[in-house]
């Protein structure tokens, strides 16, 4: 009785119903298979990301003493920002080092920079004109590790009027200890 509707079909209708049922079955299986493969792919990506994170954390644990020593060194040696006038002291220091290496300083500008949980900054922007070798020595002398001076922006070009001279636009920043250091 349950298949009475099937027995009432002619052979063409039966064949067509089997084709439709087979197509629905294949499409349903393809949809389920694609869902499973998608889930498997995302699981593989998540496992790879977790393995990468684990190896990164393992490296941090191995190098913990190094980072602790670096943090201690920073706490001892990083200067404290007393007032925004430190920017003019930075500019004076840059001019002094530039004079030592015969680097011409043009268009000096000073200002205060960003305040982050890790540092506070003041900056000095200068334009320079000099041969290549003195410019390299100037940059080397400015960026001592204990000076906490970084280059935030650099633009170098060969002087159009004299190909032996370099023109540079630099934005130097001195990094000071943060206002409220976290313990």
QUIRA-V957807 format. One line per field, one symbol per residue. ss: DSSP state (A for helix, B for strand, O for the rest). psi: psi as a letter, one per 20 degrees, with the letter a starting at -180 (. if undefined). Layout:
BEGIN
ss->???
psi->???
END
This chain:
BEGIN
ss->OOOAAAAOOOAAAAAAAAAAAAAAAAAAAAAAAAAAAAAAAAAAAAAAAAAAAAAAAAAAAAOAAAAAAAAAAAAAAOOOOOOOOAAAAAAAAAAAAAAAOOOBBBBBBBBBBBBOOOOBBBBBBBBBBBOAAAAAAAAAAAOOAAAOBBBBBBBBBBOOOOOOOBBBBBBBBBBBOOOOOOO
psi->hhkhhhhiqrhghggghhggggggggggggggghgghghgghhgghggghgghghghgghghjggghggggggghhhpqpogriihhhhggggggghghhjlpppqlqqrrqbqorihrqqqqppqqqprrgghgghghghhlqhiikpqohppoqqpphhoiiqppqpqoqqpprqqgnpq.
END
